[in-house]
Amino acid sequence: MGRAYQNRKESMAKTSDMKAKIYSRYGREIYMSAKTGGSDPTGNLSLRSLIERAKKDQVPSHVIDKALAKAQGGAGEDFSPARYEGYGPGNCMVIIDCLTDNPNRTFGDVRNCFTKSKAKIGTQGSVAHMFDHDAIFVFNGDDDEVVLEALMEADVDVTDVEVEDGKVSVFTPNTEFFATKTALEEAFPDIDFDVAEIQFIPKVSTTLDNEDDIAMFEKFMGMLNELDDVQNVYHNVEGQ
């Protein structure tokens, strides 16, 4: 089966309202990356990678340019990261990453999603230990040995390399993201990443067999995705 990373491209929003939310989230993240690390993608590797991902997810150039200009101007909101963990419907495990300018408001909003879904918000670290925090790269290919050899020559600490359906998936510790990306680009100049990001990957997955749990899980995910402060949601539910 392979490691169950979340391919968000498969669930990209189809409505204009949801696309607007995705653009807003990218804009906020680009703004924060540029503000903290500099607005020049050449010197800010995190920003460069983020812009590449935004373009691949079809975020319009004006959204990216506006976020960069806002960071260069020095004005604007002062966002900070916030992470929440807990147990969702069917006792699944959930991690929610946010960027917020009002932590009290964000915590209240996220807690409300848990409460209205008969779920339970936990303390920091309550479920994170059941996830691997990995860098993930997915691209076309069928030879895992060649990929592994290239990464080992670059002294990259590789967690796993998988090949399935003409796609190579590389997993490394999150701290190896840029070293891995650089090594792959140097070894395979024409590489085009389907996925190149850092995610929380569940060590153990679960299935929701109860119809009530499935309905409540979908409600839970829907409520979280409606929150402007929520950037990413990770869970260990298979097929959802």
Contacts in CASP RR format, 6 or more apart in sequence:
PFRMAT RR
TARGET T0000
AUTHOR 0000-0000-0000
METHOD contacts of the structure
MODEL  1
MGRAYQNRKESMAKTSDMKAKIYSRYGREIYMSAKTGGSDPTGNLSLRSL
IERAKKDQVPSHVIDKALAKAQGGAGEDFSPARYEGYGPGNCMVIIDCLT
DNPNRTFGDVRNCFTKSKAKIGTQGSVAHMFDHDAIFVFNGDDDEVVLEA
LMEADVDVTDVEVEDGKVSVFTPNTEFFATKTALEEAFPDIDFDVAEIQF
IPKVSTTLDNEDDIAMFEKFMGMLNELDDVQNVYHNVEGQ
2 162 0 8 1.000
2 164 0 8 1.000
2 169 0 8 1.000
3 160 0 8 1.000
3 162 0 8 1.000
3 169 0 8 1.000
3 171 0 8 1.000
3 201 0 8 1.000
4 201 0 8 1.000
4 202 0 8 1.000
4 205 0 8 1.000
4 236 0 8 1.000
4 238 0 8 1.000
5 134 0 8 1.000
5 136 0 8 1.000
5 138 0 8 1.000
5 169 0 8 1.000
5 171 0 8 1.000
5 195 0 8 1.000
5 199 0 8 1.000
5 201 0 8 1.000
6 199 0 8 1.000
6 234 0 8 1.000
7 138 0 8 1.000
7 194 0 8 1.000
7 195 0 8 1.000
8 57 0 8 1.000
9 57 0 8 1.000
9 194 0 8 1.000
9 195 0 8 1.000
12 22 0 8 1.000
12 57 0 8 1.000
12 58 0 8 1.000
13 19 0 8 1.000
13 21 0 8 1.000
13 22 0 8 1.000
18 225 0 8 1.000
21 225 0 8 1.000
21 226 0 8 1.000
21 228 0 8 1.000
22 57 0 8 1.000
22 59 0 8 1.000
23 59 0 8 1.000
23 60 0 8 1.000
23 63 0 8 1.000
24 228 0 8 1.000
25 228 0 8 1.000
25 230 0 8 1.000
25 231 0 8 1.000
26 50 0 8 1.000
26 54 0 8 1.000
26 57 0 8 1.000
26 59 0 8 1.000
26 63 0 8 1.000
26 64 0 8 1.000
26 67 0 8 1.000
27 54 0 8 1.000
27 59 0 8 1.000
27 63 0 8 1.000
27 64 0 8 1.000
27 66 0 8 1.000
27 67 0 8 1.000
28 67 0 8 1.000
28 79 0 8 1.000
28 99 0 8 1.000
28 231 0 8 1.000
29 50 0 8 1.000
29 99 0 8 1.000
29 231 0 8 1.000
30 47 0 8 1.000
30 50 0 8 1.000
30 51 0 8 1.000
30 54 0 8 1.000
30 64 0 8 1.000
30 67 0 8 1.000
30 68 0 8 1.000
30 71 0 8 1.000
31 67 0 8 1.000
31 68 0 8 1.000
31 70 0 8 1.000
31 71 0 8 1.000
31 79 0 8 1.000
32 71 0 8 1.000
32 79 0 8 1.000
32 99 0 8 1.000
33 44 0 8 1.000
33 46 0 8 1.000
33 47 0 8 1.000
33 50 0 8 1.000
34 44 0 8 1.000
34 47 0 8 1.000
34 67 0 8 1.000
34 68 0 8 1.000
34 71 0 8 1.000
34 72 0 8 1.000
35 71 0 8 1.000
35 74 0 8 1.000
37 44 0 8 1.000
37 46 0 8 1.000
37 47 0 8 1.000
38 44 0 8 1.000
38 47 0 8 1.000
38 71 0 8 1.000
39 47 0 8 1.000
39 68 0 8 1.000
39 71 0 8 1.000
39 72 0 8 1.000
40 47 0 8 1.000
41 47 0 8 1.000
41 48 0 8 1.000
41 51 0 8 1.000
42 48 0 8 1.000
45 178 0 8 1.000
49 177 0 8 1.000
49 178 0 8 1.000
49 181 0 8 1.000
49 196 0 8 1.000
49 197 0 8 1.000
51 64 0 8 1.000
52 196 0 8 1.000
53 196 0 8 1.000
53 197 0 8 1.000
54 63 0 8 1.000
54 64 0 8 1.000
55 61 0 8 1.000
55 64 0 8 1.000
56 193 0 8 1.000
70 76 0 8 1.000
77 101 0 8 1.000
78 101 0 8 1.000
79 99 0 8 1.000
79 100 0 8 1.000
79 101 0 8 1.000
80 99 0 8 1.000
80 100 0 8 1.000
80 101 0 8 1.000
80 103 0 8 1.000
81 97 0 8 1.000
81 98 0 8 1.000
81 99 0 8 1.000
82 97 0 8 1.000
82 98 0 8 1.000
82 99 0 8 1.000
82 100 0 8 1.000
82 103 0 8 1.000
82 106 0 8 1.000
82 107 0 8 1.000
82 229 0 8 1.000
83 95 0 8 1.000
83 96 0 8 1.000
83 97 0 8 1.000
83 98 0 8 1.000
83 124 0 8 1.000
83 128 0 8 1.000
84 95 0 8 1.000
84 96 0 8 1.000
84 98 0 8 1.000
84 107 0 8 1.000
84 110 0 8 1.000
84 121 0 8 1.000
84 122 0 8 1.000
85 93 0 8 1.000
85 94 0 8 1.000
85 95 0 8 1.000
85 96 0 8 1.000
85 121 0 8 1.000
85 122 0 8 1.000
85 123 0 8 1.000
85 124 0 8 1.000
85 125 0 8 1.000
85 126 0 8 1.000
85 127 0 8 1.000
85 128 0 8 1.000
86 93 0 8 1.000
86 94 0 8 1.000
86 95 0 8 1.000
86 114 0 8 1.000
86 119 0 8 1.000
86 120 0 8 1.000
86 121 0 8 1.000
86 122 0 8 1.000
86 126 0 8 1.000
86 127 0 8 1.000
87 93 0 8 1.000
87 94 0 8 1.000
87 119 0 8 1.000
87 120 0 8 1.000
87 122 0 8 1.000
87 127 0 8 1.000
88 94 0 8 1.000
88 114 0 8 1.000
88 117 0 8 1.000
88 119 0 8 1.000
88 120 0 8 1.000
88 217 0 8 1.000
88 220 0 8 1.000
88 235 0 8 1.000
89 117 0 8 1.000
89 118 0 8 1.000
89 119 0 8 1.000
89 208 0 8 1.000
89 213 0 8 1.000
89 214 0 8 1.000
89 216 0 8 1.000
89 217 0 8 1.000
89 220 0 8 1.000
90 206 0 8 1.000
90 208 0 8 1.000
90 210 0 8 1.000
90 213 0 8 1.000
90 216 0 8 1.000
90 217 0 8 1.000
91 206 0 8 1.000
92 206 0 8 1.000
92 208 0 8 1.000
92 217 0 8 1.000
92 235 0 8 1.000
92 236 0 8 1.000
92 237 0 8 1.000
93 127 0 8 1.000
93 130 0 8 1.000
93 131 0 8 1.000
93 202 0 8 1.000
93 206 0 8 1.000
93 235 0 8 1.000
93 236 0 8 1.000
94 119 0 8 1.000
94 127 0 8 1.000
94 220 0 8 1.000
94 233 0 8 1.000
94 234 0 8 1.000
94 235 0 8 1.000
95 127 0 8 1.000
95 128 0 8 1.000
95 131 0 8 1.000
95 200 0 8 1.000
95 233 0 8 1.000
95 234 0 8 1.000
95 235 0 8 1.000
96 110 0 8 1.000
96 224 0 8 1.000
96 230 0 8 1.000
96 232 0 8 1.000
96 233 0 8 1.000
96 234 0 8 1.000
97 230 0 8 1.000
97 231 0 8 1.000
97 232 0 8 1.000
97 233 0 8 1.000
97 234 0 8 1.000
98 106 0 8 1.000
98 110 0 8 1.000
98 227 0 8 1.000
98 229 0 8 1.000
98 230 0 8 1.000
98 231 0 8 1.000
99 229 0 8 1.000
99 231 0 8 1.000
100 106 0 8 1.000
100 229 0 8 1.000
105 229 0 8 1.000
106 227 0 8 1.000
106 229 0 8 1.000
109 227 0 8 1.000
109 229 0 8 1.000
110 121 0 8 1.000
110 224 0 8 1.000
110 227 0 8 1.000
110 230 0 8 1.000
111 121 0 8 1.000
112 223 0 8 1.000
113 119 0 8 1.000
113 220 0 8 1.000
113 223 0 8 1.000
113 224 0 8 1.000
113 227 0 8 1.000
114 120 0 8 1.000
114 121 0 8 1.000
114 220 0 8 1.000
116 219 0 8 1.000
116 223 0 8 1.000
117 216 0 8 1.000
117 217 0 8 1.000
117 219 0 8 1.000
117 220 0 8 1.000
117 223 0 8 1.000
118 216 0 8 1.000
119 216 0 8 1.000
119 220 0 8 1.000
128 200 0 8 1.000
130 202 0 8 1.000
130 203 0 8 1.000
130 204 0 8 1.000
130 236 0 8 1.000
131 200 0 8 1.000
131 201 0 8 1.000
131 202 0 8 1.000
131 203 0 8 1.000
131 234 0 8 1.000
131 236 0 8 1.000
132 159 0 8 1.000
132 171 0 8 1.000
132 200 0 8 1.000
132 201 0 8 1.000
132 203 0 8 1.000
133 173 0 8 1.000
133 174 0 8 1.000
133 198 0 8 1.000
133 199 0 8 1.000
133 200 0 8 1.000
133 201 0 8 1.000
134 159 0 8 1.000
134 171 0 8 1.000
134 172 0 8 1.000
134 173 0 8 1.000
134 174 0 8 1.000
134 198 0 8 1.000
134 199 0 8 1.000
134 201 0 8 1.000
135 171 0 8 1.000
135 172 0 8 1.000
135 173 0 8 1.000
135 174 0 8 1.000
135 176 0 8 1.000
135 177 0 8 1.000
135 180 0 8 1.000
135 181 0 8 1.000
135 197 0 8 1.000
135 198 0 8 1.000
136 169 0 8 1.000
136 170 0 8 1.000
136 171 0 8 1.000
136 195 0 8 1.000
136 196 0 8 1.000
136 197 0 8 1.000
136 198 0 8 1.000
136 199 0 8 1.000
136 201 0 8 1.000
137 169 0 8 1.000
137 170 0 8 1.000
137 180 0 8 1.000
137 181 0 8 1.000
137 184 0 8 1.000
137 193 0 8 1.000
137 195 0 8 1.000
137 196 0 8 1.000
138 167 0 8 1.000
138 168 0 8 1.000
138 169 0 8 1.000
138 170 0 8 1.000
138 193 0 8 1.000
138 194 0 8 1.000
138 195 0 8 1.000
138 196 0 8 1.000
139 167 0 8 1.000
139 168 0 8 1.000
139 184 0 8 1.000
139 188 0 8 1.000
139 191 0 8 1.000
139 192 0 8 1.000
139 193 0 8 1.000
139 194 0 8 1.000
140 166 0 8 1.000
140 167 0 8 1.000
140 168 0 8 1.000
140 192 0 8 1.000
140 194 0 8 1.000
141 163 0 8 1.000
141 166 0 8 1.000
141 167 0 8 1.000
141 168 0 8 1.000
142 163 0 8 1.000
142 166 0 8 1.000
142 168 0 8 1.000
143 163 0 8 1.000
143 168 0 8 1.000
144 161 0 8 1.000
144 162 0 8 1.000
144 163 0 8 1.000
144 168 0 8 1.000
147 161 0 8 1.000
147 168 0 8 1.000
147 170 0 8 1.000
147 184 0 8 1.000
147 187 0 8 1.000
148 158 0 8 1.000
148 161 0 8 1.000
150 183 0 8 1.000
150 184 0 8 1.000
150 187 0 8 1.000
150 188 0 8 1.000
151 158 0 8 1.000
151 161 0 8 1.000
151 170 0 8 1.000
151 172 0 8 1.000
151 180 0 8 1.000
151 183 0 8 1.000
151 184 0 8 1.000
151 187 0 8 1.000
152 158 0 8 1.000
153 183 0 8 1.000
154 179 0 8 1.000
154 182 0 8 1.000
154 183 0 8 1.000
154 186 0 8 1.000
154 187 0 8 1.000
155 179 0 8 1.000
156 172 0 8 1.000
156 176 0 8 1.000
156 179 0 8 1.000
156 180 0 8 1.000
156 183 0 8 1.000
157 172 0 8 1.000
157 173 0 8 1.000
157 176 0 8 1.000
158 170 0 8 1.000
158 171 0 8 1.000
158 172 0 8 1.000
158 180 0 8 1.000
159 171 0 8 1.000
159 172 0 8 1.000
159 173 0 8 1.000
160 169 0 8 1.000
160 170 0 8 1.000
160 171 0 8 1.000
161 168 0 8 1.000
161 169 0 8 1.000
161 170 0 8 1.000
161 171 0 8 1.000
162 168 0 8 1.000
162 169 0 8 1.000
162 171 0 8 1.000
163 169 0 8 1.000
167 194 0 8 1.000
169 195 0 8 1.000
170 180 0 8 1.000
170 184 0 8 1.000
171 201 0 8 1.000
172 179 0 8 1.000
172 180 0 8 1.000
174 198 0 8 1.000
177 198 0 8 1.000
181 193 0 8 1.000
181 196 0 8 1.000
184 191 0 8 1.000
185 191 0 8 1.000
199 232 0 8 1.000
199 234 0 8 1.000
200 234 0 8 1.000
201 234 0 8 1.000
202 234 0 8 1.000
202 235 0 8 1.000
202 236 0 8 1.000
204 236 0 8 1.000
205 236 0 8 1.000
205 237 0 8 1.000
205 238 0 8 1.000
206 236 0 8 1.000
206 237 0 8 1.000
206 238 0 8 1.000
207 237 0 8 1.000
207 238 0 8 1.000
207 239 0 8 1.000
208 214 0 8 1.000
208 217 0 8 1.000
208 237 0 8 1.000
208 240 0 8 1.000
214 240 0 8 1.000
217 237 0 8 1.000
217 240 0 8 1.000
218 240 0 8 1.000
221 233 0 8 1.000
221 235 0 8 1.000
221 240 0 8 1.000
224 230 0 8 1.000
224 233 0 8 1.000
225 233 0 8 1.000
END
